[in-house]
Amino acid sequence: MPSTRVTIASNAKQSQKAPLIIPPSTSCNPASPVSFRSLVIKTAQSKLRLKKASRIFIAGGKELITEEDWKAALKDDVVLLISIGEDYVGSRNEESTNIAYGKQSSAETNGNCPIEILAEKAFIDDLSIKQLETTACTLPGIIHAVAQPDLHPGTKFPIGAVFVSKGWIHPPLIGGDIGCGMAWYKTTLTRSNVEGDKGRKIAEKLRGLEGAWRTQKDREVWLRDDVDSRSCSAGEEWDASLGTIGAGNHFAEIQVVEESSQQDETVDSQYQLHEDEVVLLVHSGSRGYGGDILKRYTADSTTSIKEDERIATRYLEEHDRACKWASRNRDLIALRFLACLEPSDQTWELGASTASSSSPIPEELLRQTQLYIQSRKVVDIWHNNVSTTHWPPSAPPAEQFQVYIHRKGAAPTHNPHTSLPLTILPLPGSRATPTLILHPTFSASTAHGLTNALSLAHGAGRAMSRAKAASYIEGKYKGRSEDLLRGDFARGTKNRGGEKGRGEDVNGGTWVVCEDKQLVWEEAGEAYKDVWAVGEDLVRRGVAEKWGWCRGKVSYKVRRE
């Protein structure tokens, strides 16, 4: 085979291009050390300066993944479009769209699928809208799609989106971090314990929170179901991560409730937030376990599963197990933090880093500790999952049918265990920005939850890709990135937050623990949308009320322990 002459170009900026001669000794097999793929990626990194090049497309949107893809596509003068993770930019032809999005049954796709975009004030870019529309109109069974105000592009499918399907389940719409979500826990700390320089001292105390917690037997007991005592253990390989936060946008944050209008005598005080309380917000998921499930169920490029197929039952069983695992993970993270924050309380001794990890723990003590954690929990939600419900929400029971609500970066409006509406749920920004206290609402104007697919935004949503944020933030704070970790670093004023917030800067005041410099840049507040704008869009559309807000005092990402 003679040499092949091609052009490589940036997918995002296609005027940025370079020629490439591919020698005849190069292999079409992507797994080969001398593959076309590896040569193209390396050349894109050096000539196009795409340091995180990871995906390759040809015109029309076909992504080159398999050996057969490369054999079919490679010819003289072909243009290879290199992506750093974003989806194909440009018009797709029908063949490319069907392959890339797993279109398996054209008879069951809905080219006119209703799409609701809840954003008005919050910015949403064209790529994420394109991903939303393409997904809604090309995957089988989709009958309703919603763009939350925090919508932003994913690798192939958007984040901050909700898809309602009839008869079909789509694992990639949930992603690999199955069960990822957030939980609020109350602490006995007071505002004065975390204000000013005391916040820095609290941050310094947060140690011993990385690495495996105790023995595998202890972890299996921790993962037992409250009802039937069956364990949702994923095996030692994945259970070793139990009780750890993980990378990316996951965090645990100590917050002060700055404002709360929640005064409901019918709701137990445990499930309410009151001004000046100090709470712990934990954001984490199923760690590597959920990713392993996604990989196994999409290994043959499967995107969609018919609900009556045997594989659908197996997937949902593993999905539910991962959701339980993730919830237990948040509880264990809270235990480890409370052991640092309230060291004199022997209730949390099993979470202390000084506790012996080799000595056996009586099962009764483990179960009792779990009950203590539950007594501190305000709310716990999943925002990466699929759930079943009756649809449409406002229709008479005889006219409803079962649907699957796929959430990727979207919060539910109902408690998954009781099916009752949630009283409150968190809407966090990124570090050094507030967390809003939302109350979901239902009315005839929103068809009692149909408009927003029984879901709300799960956070502020990225305004910049990780690559762009790393470059921009690093340049903005060149030589002083440590400022981003300081609670006394002035970030400029932002006066929001109702009566108590008027004239008061609601940003800043957060001490950050993050010993991964890349994450310091990627997760900076400037990389995210304005959480107030996201919240205001939800209120404007009548799907939520803002009941207050919390200020982060200490935000924990990772220590290199």
Secondary structure, DSSP 4 states (H G I P E B T S, - for coil): ---EEEEEEESSSTT-EEEEEEPTT-BS-TTSTTBHHHHHHHHHHHHS--TT--EEE-TTS-B--SHHHHHHH--TTPEEEEESSPPPPSPPPHHHHHHHTT---GGG--TT--EEE--SSS---HHHHHHHHHHHHHSTTEEEEEEEEEEE--SSS-EEEEEEESSEE-HHHH-SSTT-EEEEEE-S--HHHHSTHHHHHHHHH--S-SS--S-HHHHHHHTB-TTT--B----HHHHTTTT---STT-EEEEEEEEEE----TTS-GGG---TT-EEEEEEE--THHHHHHHHHHTTTS---EETTSHHHHHHHHHHHHHHHHHHHHHHHHHHHHHHHHSTT-GGGGGG-TTS-SSS---HHHHHHHHHHHHHHEEEEEESEEEEEEEESTTS-GGG-EEEEEEEESEEESB-TTT-PBPS-EEEE-STTS-EEEEEE---GGGGGGTTTTTEEE-S--BSS-HHHHHHHHHHHTTT-GGGGG-TT------B-SHHHHTTSB-S---EEEE--HHHHHHTSGGGB--HHHHHHHHHHTTSEEEEEEEEEEEEEEE---
